[in-house]
Amino acid sequence: QAFYTGPGGGGSIFRVDASALVADQQARVDALLTAQPGLGRSALWYSSGDDTPYVGAGTGAPQLVLETLGLRNIAGDVDGAWAPINWEVVVDADPSVIVLVDAAWNTAADKIAGLEANPATQNLTAVKFKRYLIVPFAATEAGVRTVEAVESLRDQLDVLDGP
């Protein structure tokens, strides 16, 4: 599994030799794929939305990040990178952890408050045990920040209690 598969396997971007960056990021990804601290856990990647959550679905950066960590995306069977799903789907899946996208206009803290106040979601395993992982909005699309986002989420996973 490679994060970058540009012309010739990577290295030249805008006439700048990026092979050292590509090699560094691939080595870091390989280490993450070996560890996979999320194995056996499910996750919801919650970007926005109150009445209908907008989530990381079966393709795109959220799916790639979750797979790299060994987490099973509860919306992984939904076609597309991002999709609206129903809260009923989330409740039925009862994710082990919830990845919250933190943006200035839609903060992780606001999402946590909403999840904990909503009768439909306040009894989710992830909510009851406050198993929240936070990723900055800028790292939610595939790019140079993706590996850093995976490492940050790995570190956050490492301090969570329980399955």
Buried (B, 14 or more C-beta within 10 A) or exposed (E): EEBBEEEEEBBEBEEEEBBEBBEEBBEBBEEBBEBBBBEEBBBBBBBBBEEEBBBBBBBBBBBBBBBBBBBBBBBBEBEEBBBBBEBEBBBEBBBBBBBBBBBEEBBBEBBBEBBEEBEEBEEBBBBEBEBBBBBBBEBBEBEEBBBBBBBBBBEBBEEBEEE
